Amino acid sequence: MPVLGNRWKSRMGNRCLPRVQKKPRYVIPSNKLEEYCFYMRDHALICKFIVFFPSEKDLTKWIQQRWKPKGHIDLKLGEKGFFTVILANLEDKERTFEEGPYFMNNAGLFMRHSEDR
């Protein structure tokens, strides 16, 4: 069995194996917290592919190719395959959210606005 597992890993490479990373931690000064919350509410999408954990490099490339944002994007990786895409251009965010569904290697992308609804 280990031989078969190693063969599978070598064929698939690093692209679809779960990420091993420490828990993300962001430190936001208390005087900037409200400003940061408003910015994230307006500009961020929280996303996750089901049973697929692409690397940050693959995600960035995929976003540029599929979503074709006009403005700058920032990508924050989270736990258990979650990631946050922060789009500087508000039109990019709304267009991206409305034009789905999106797939990467047959894995569906779930996304939601960062605000509580």
PyMOL commands that place a pseudoatom at each C-alpha (Angstrom):
pseudoatom trace, name=CA, resn=MET, resi=1, chain=A, elem=C, hetatm=0, pos=[0.000, 0.000, 0.000]
pseudoatom trace, name=CA, resn=PRO, resi=2, chain=A, elem=C, hetatm=0, pos=[2.735, 2.586, 0.704]
pseudoatom trace, name=CA, resn=VAL, resi=3, chain=A, elem=C, hetatm=0, pos=[4.036, 2.090, -2.838]
pseudoatom trace, name=CA, resn=LEU, resi=4, chain=A, elem=C, hetatm=0, pos=[0.619, 2.851, -4.308]
pseudoatom trace, name=CA, resn=GLY, resi=5, chain=A, elem=C, hetatm=0, pos=[0.268, 5.904, -2.080]
pseudoatom trace, name=CA, resn=ASN, resi=6, chain=A, elem=C, hetatm=0, pos=[3.683, 7.191, -3.138]
pseudoatom trace, name=CA, resn=ARG, resi=7, chain=A, elem=C, hetatm=0, pos=[2.827, 6.670, -6.803]
pseudoatom trace, name=CA, resn=TRP, resi=8, chain=A, elem=C, hetatm=0, pos=[-0.392, 8.624, -6.374]
pseudoatom trace, name=CA, resn=LYS, resi=9, chain=A, elem=C, hetatm=0, pos=[1.439, 11.455, -4.606]
pseudoatom trace, name=CA, resn=SER, resi=10, chain=A, elem=C, hetatm=0, pos=[4.102, 11.640, -7.325]
pseudoatom trace, name=CA, resn=ARG, resi=11, chain=A, elem=C, hetatm=0, pos=[1.453, 11.761, -10.079]
pseudoatom trace, name=CA, resn=MET, resi=12, chain=A, elem=C, hetatm=0, pos=[-0.654, 14.405, -8.374]
pseudoatom trace, name=CA, resn=GLY, resi=13, chain=A, elem=C, hetatm=0, pos=[2.266, 16.474, -7.172]
pseudoatom trace, name=CA, resn=ASN, resi=14, chain=A, elem=C, hetatm=0, pos=[1.603, 19.127, -4.565]
pseudoatom trace, name=CA, resn=ARG, resi=15, chain=A, elem=C, hetatm=0, pos=[-1.508, 20.495, -6.241]
pseudoatom trace, name=CA, resn=CYS, resi=16, chain=A, elem=C, hetatm=0, pos=[-4.337, 18.637, -4.555]
pseudoatom trace, name=CA, resn=LEU, resi=17, chain=A, elem=C, hetatm=0, pos=[-2.920, 17.503, -1.231]
pseudoatom trace, name=CA, resn=PRO, resi=18, chain=A, elem=C, hetatm=0, pos=[-4.218, 19.277, 1.873]
pseudoatom trace, name=CA, resn=ARG, resi=19, chain=A, elem=C, hetatm=0, pos=[-2.059, 22.172, 2.990]
pseudoatom trace, name=CA, resn=VAL, resi=20, chain=A, elem=C, hetatm=0, pos=[-0.157, 21.697, 6.193]
pseudoatom trace, name=CA, resn=GLN, resi=21, chain=A, elem=C, hetatm=0, pos=[0.152, 25.091, 7.771]
pseudoatom trace, name=CA, resn=LYS, resi=22, chain=A, elem=C, hetatm=0, pos=[-0.044, 26.738, 11.129]
pseudoatom trace, name=CA, resn=LYS, resi=23, chain=A, elem=C, hetatm=0, pos=[-3.216, 28.469, 12.141]
pseudoatom trace, name=CA, resn=PRO, resi=24, chain=A, elem=C, hetatm=0, pos=[-3.418, 31.854, 10.446]
pseudoatom trace, name=CA, resn=ARG, resi=25, chain=A, elem=C, hetatm=0, pos=[-3.014, 34.835, 12.709]
pseudoatom trace, name=CA, resn=TYR, resi=26, chain=A, elem=C, hetatm=0, pos=[-3.572, 38.451, 11.829]
pseudoatom trace, name=CA, resn=VAL, resi=27, chain=A, elem=C, hetatm=0, pos=[-2.787, 41.204, 14.278]
pseudoatom trace, name=CA, resn=ILE, resi=28, chain=A, elem=C, hetatm=0, pos=[-4.853, 44.320, 13.711]
pseudoatom trace, name=CA, resn=PRO, resi=29, chain=A, elem=C, hetatm=0, pos=[-4.271, 47.354, 15.915]
pseudoatom trace, name=CA, resn=SER, resi=30, chain=A, elem=C, hetatm=0, pos=[-7.420, 48.162, 17.896]
pseudoatom trace, name=CA, resn=ASN, resi=31, chain=A, elem=C, hetatm=0, pos=[-7.605, 51.688, 16.487]
pseudoatom trace, name=CA, resn=LYS, resi=32, chain=A, elem=C, hetatm=0, pos=[-7.770, 50.241, 12.927]
pseudoatom trace, name=CA, resn=LEU, resi=33, chain=A, elem=C, hetatm=0, pos=[-10.174, 47.366, 13.620]
pseudoatom trace, name=CA, resn=GLU, resi=34, chain=A, elem=C, hetatm=0, pos=[-13.394, 49.113, 12.608]
pseudoatom trace, name=CA, resn=GLU, resi=35, chain=A, elem=C, hetatm=0, pos=[-11.820, 50.467, 9.413]
pseudoatom trace, name=CA, resn=TYR, resi=36, chain=A, elem=C, hetatm=0, pos=[-10.471, 46.981, 8.568]
pseudoatom trace, name=CA, resn=CYS, resi=37, chain=A, elem=C, hetatm=0, pos=[-13.904, 45.369, 9.174]
pseudoatom trace, name=CA, resn=PHE, resi=38, chain=A, elem=C, hetatm=0, pos=[-15.637, 47.825, 6.835]
pseudoatom trace, name=CA, resn=TYR, resi=39, chain=A, elem=C, hetatm=0, pos=[-12.994, 47.328, 4.142]
pseudoatom trace, name=CA, resn=MET, resi=40, chain=A, elem=C, hetatm=0, pos=[-13.246, 43.528, 4.343]
pseudoatom trace, name=CA, resn=ARG, resi=41, chain=A, elem=C, hetatm=0, pos=[-17.049, 43.662, 4.266]
pseudoatom trace, name=CA, resn=ASP, resi=42, chain=A, elem=C, hetatm=0, pos=[-16.949, 45.695, 1.062]
pseudoatom trace, name=CA, resn=HIS, resi=43, chain=A, elem=C, hetatm=0, pos=[-14.017, 44.047, -0.740]
pseudoatom trace, name=CA, resn=ALA, resi=44, chain=A, elem=C, hetatm=0, pos=[-13.606, 40.406, 0.366]
pseudoatom trace, name=CA, resn=LEU, resi=45, chain=A, elem=C, hetatm=0, pos=[-15.004, 37.063, -0.786]
pseudoatom trace, name=CA, resn=ILE, resi=46, chain=A, elem=C, hetatm=0, pos=[-14.605, 33.984, 1.404]
pseudoatom trace, name=CA, resn=CYS, resi=47, chain=A, elem=C, hetatm=0, pos=[-14.043, 30.895, -0.728]
pseudoatom trace, name=CA, resn=LYS, resi=48, chain=A, elem=C, hetatm=0, pos=[-13.416, 27.171, -0.557]
pseudoatom trace, name=CA, resn=PHE, resi=49, chain=A, elem=C, hetatm=0, pos=[-13.041, 24.401, -3.122]
pseudoatom trace, name=CA, resn=ILE, resi=50, chain=A, elem=C, hetatm=0, pos=[-14.646, 21.134, -2.095]
pseudoatom trace, name=CA, resn=VAL, resi=51, chain=A, elem=C, hetatm=0, pos=[-12.089, 18.313, -1.588]
pseudoatom trace, name=CA, resn=PHE, resi=52, chain=A, elem=C, hetatm=0, pos=[-9.404, 20.263, -3.440]
pseudoatom trace, name=CA, resn=PHE, resi=53, chain=A, elem=C, hetatm=0, pos=[-6.678, 22.387, -1.865]
pseudoatom trace, name=CA, resn=PRO, resi=54, chain=A, elem=C, hetatm=0, pos=[-4.717, 24.265, -4.551]
pseudoatom trace, name=CA, resn=SER, resi=55, chain=A, elem=C, hetatm=0, pos=[-1.505, 26.072, -3.711]
pseudoatom trace, name=CA, resn=GLU, resi=56, chain=A, elem=C, hetatm=0, pos=[-1.409, 29.840, -3.364]
pseudoatom trace, name=CA, resn=LYS, resi=57, chain=A, elem=C, hetatm=0, pos=[0.442, 30.115, -6.682]
pseudoatom trace, name=CA, resn=ASP, resi=58, chain=A, elem=C, hetatm=0, pos=[-2.156, 27.967, -8.491]
pseudoatom trace, name=CA, resn=LEU, resi=59, chain=A, elem=C, hetatm=0, pos=[-5.021, 29.922, -6.912]
pseudoatom trace, name=CA, resn=THR, resi=60, chain=A, elem=C, hetatm=0, pos=[-3.572, 33.276, -7.929]
pseudoatom trace, name=CA, resn=LYS, resi=61, chain=A, elem=C, hetatm=0, pos=[-3.038, 32.101, -11.505]
pseudoatom trace, name=CA, resn=TRP, resi=62, chain=A, elem=C, hetatm=0, pos=[-6.547, 30.596, -11.672]
pseudoatom trace, name=CA, resn=ILE, resi=63, chain=A, elem=C, hetatm=0, pos=[-8.147, 33.789, -10.318]
pseudoatom trace, name=CA, resn=GLN, resi=64, chain=A, elem=C, hetatm=0, pos=[-6.298, 35.951, -12.840]
pseudoatom trace, name=CA, resn=GLN, resi=65, chain=A, elem=C, hetatm=0, pos=[-7.345, 33.681, -15.730]
pseudoatom trace, name=CA, resn=ARG, resi=66, chain=A, elem=C, hetatm=0, pos=[-10.994, 33.037, -14.758]
pseudoatom trace, name=CA, resn=TRP, resi=67, chain=A, elem=C, hetatm=0, pos=[-12.081, 36.210, -13.012]
pseudoatom trace, name=CA, resn=LYS, resi=68, chain=A, elem=C, hetatm=0, pos=[-9.898, 38.647, -14.995]
pseudoatom trace, name=CA, resn=PRO, resi=69, chain=A, elem=C, hetatm=0, pos=[-9.935, 41.338, -12.276]
pseudoatom trace, name=CA, resn=LYS, resi=70, chain=A, elem=C, hetatm=0, pos=[-9.297, 44.908, -13.398]
pseudoatom trace, name=CA, resn=GLY, resi=71, chain=A, elem=C, hetatm=0, pos=[-7.878, 45.920, -10.019]
pseudoatom trace, name=CA, resn=HIS, resi=72, chain=A, elem=C, hetatm=0, pos=[-5.402, 44.448, -7.557]
pseudoatom trace, name=CA, resn=ILE, resi=73, chain=A, elem=C, hetatm=0, pos=[-6.226, 41.228, -5.690]
pseudoatom trace, name=CA, resn=ASP, resi=74, chain=A, elem=C, hetatm=0, pos=[-4.862, 39.965, -2.390]
pseudoatom trace, name=CA, resn=LEU, resi=75, chain=A, elem=C, hetatm=0, pos=[-5.140, 36.326, -1.367]
pseudoatom trace, name=CA, resn=LYS, resi=76, chain=A, elem=C, hetatm=0, pos=[-5.186, 35.125, 2.253]
pseudoatom trace, name=CA, resn=LEU, resi=77, chain=A, elem=C, hetatm=0, pos=[-5.044, 31.384, 2.931]
pseudoatom trace, name=CA, resn=GLY, resi=78, chain=A, elem=C, hetatm=0, pos=[-6.954, 30.007, 5.886]
pseudoatom trace, name=CA, resn=GLU, resi=79, chain=A, elem=C, hetatm=0, pos=[-7.484, 26.657, 7.546]
pseudoatom trace, name=CA, resn=LYS, resi=80, chain=A, elem=C, hetatm=0, pos=[-9.178, 23.593, 6.043]
pseudoatom trace, name=CA, resn=GLY, resi=81, chain=A, elem=C, hetatm=0, pos=[-8.967, 24.883, 2.474]
pseudoatom trace, name=CA, resn=PHE, resi=82, chain=A, elem=C, hetatm=0, pos=[-10.647, 28.240, 3.080]
pseudoatom trace, name=CA, resn=PHE, resi=83, chain=A, elem=C, hetatm=0, pos=[-9.178, 31.317, 1.462]
pseudoatom trace, name=CA, resn=THR, resi=84, chain=A, elem=C, hetatm=0, pos=[-10.163, 34.961, 1.259]
pseudoatom trace, name=CA, resn=VAL, resi=85, chain=A, elem=C, hetatm=0, pos=[-9.858, 36.978, -1.920]
pseudoatom trace, name=CA, resn=ILE, resi=86, chain=A, elem=C, hetatm=0, pos=[-9.700, 40.723, -1.363]
pseudoatom trace, name=CA, resn=LEU, resi=87, chain=A, elem=C, hetatm=0, pos=[-10.530, 42.635, -4.540]
pseudoatom trace, name=CA, resn=ALA, resi=88, chain=A, elem=C, hetatm=0, pos=[-9.537, 46.291, -4.642]
pseudoatom trace, name=CA, resn=ASN, resi=89, chain=A, elem=C, hetatm=0, pos=[-12.152, 47.047, -7.315]
pseudoatom trace, name=CA, resn=LEU, resi=90, chain=A, elem=C, hetatm=0, pos=[-15.750, 46.734, -6.038]
pseudoatom trace, name=CA, resn=GLU, resi=91, chain=A, elem=C, hetatm=0, pos=[-17.034, 46.061, -9.561]
pseudoatom trace, name=CA, resn=ASP, resi=92, chain=A, elem=C, hetatm=0, pos=[-14.691, 43.049, -9.764]
pseudoatom trace, name=CA, resn=LYS, resi=93, chain=A, elem=C, hetatm=0, pos=[-16.147, 41.661, -6.548]
pseudoatom trace, name=CA, resn=GLU, resi=94, chain=A, elem=C, hetatm=0, pos=[-19.780, 41.967, -7.626]
pseudoatom trace, name=CA, resn=ARG, resi=95, chain=A, elem=C, hetatm=0, pos=[-19.125, 40.691, -11.160]
pseudoatom trace, name=CA, resn=THR, resi=96, chain=A, elem=C, hetatm=0, pos=[-17.133, 37.726, -9.864]
pseudoatom trace, name=CA, resn=PHE, resi=97, chain=A, elem=C, hetatm=0, pos=[-19.781, 36.781, -7.333]
pseudoatom trace, name=CA, resn=GLU, resi=98, chain=A, elem=C, hetatm=0, pos=[-22.631, 36.999, -9.833]
pseudoatom trace, name=CA, resn=GLU, resi=99, chain=A, elem=C, hetatm=0, pos=[-20.942, 35.208, -12.770]
pseudoatom trace, name=CA, resn=GLY, resi=100, chain=A, elem=C, hetatm=0, pos=[-20.353, 31.841, -11.050]
pseudoatom trace, name=CA, resn=PRO, resi=101, chain=A, elem=C, hetatm=0, pos=[-20.389, 28.904, -10.691]
pseudoatom trace, name=CA, resn=TYR, resi=102, chain=A, elem=C, hetatm=0, pos=[-16.659, 28.263, -10.881]
pseudoatom trace, name=CA, resn=PHE, resi=103, chain=A, elem=C, hetatm=0, pos=[-14.709, 25.003, -11.034]
pseudoatom trace, name=CA, resn=MET, resi=104, chain=A, elem=C, hetatm=0, pos=[-11.042, 24.052, -10.770]
pseudoatom trace, name=CA, resn=ASN, resi=105, chain=A, elem=C, hetatm=0, pos=[-10.156, 20.458, -11.749]
pseudoatom trace, name=CA, resn=ASN, resi=106, chain=A, elem=C, hetatm=0, pos=[-13.849, 19.489, -11.438]
pseudoatom trace, name=CA, resn=ALA, resi=107, chain=A, elem=C, hetatm=0, pos=[-13.971, 20.811, -7.854]
pseudoatom trace, name=CA, resn=GLY, resi=108, chain=A, elem=C, hetatm=0, pos=[-16.741, 23.327, -7.241]
pseudoatom trace, name=CA, resn=LEU, resi=109, chain=A, elem=C, hetatm=0, pos=[-15.972, 26.660, -5.629]
pseudoatom trace, name=CA, resn=PHE, resi=110, chain=A, elem=C, hetatm=0, pos=[-18.196, 27.852, -2.809]
pseudoatom trace, name=CA, resn=MET, resi=111, chain=A, elem=C, hetatm=0, pos=[-18.021, 31.559, -2.073]
pseudoatom trace, name=CA, resn=ARG, resi=112, chain=A, elem=C, hetatm=0, pos=[-19.808, 34.119, 0.011]
pseudoatom trace, name=CA, resn=HIS, resi=113, chain=A, elem=C, hetatm=0, pos=[-19.475, 37.764, 0.891]
pseudoatom trace, name=CA, resn=SER, resi=114, chain=A, elem=C, hetatm=0, pos=[-17.454, 38.432, 4.015]
pseudoatom trace, name=CA, resn=GLU, resi=115, chain=A, elem=C, hetatm=0, pos=[-20.308, 40.322, 5.658]
pseudoatom trace, name=CA, resn=ASP, resi=116, chain=A, elem=C, hetatm=0, pos=[-22.764, 38.461, 7.864]
pseudoatom trace, name=CA, resn=ARG, resi=117, chain=A, elem=C, hetatm=0, pos=[-26.058, 37.926, 6.093]
for i in range(1, 117): cmd.bond("trace and resi %d" % i, "trace and resi %d" % (i + 1))
show_as sticks, trace
zoom trace
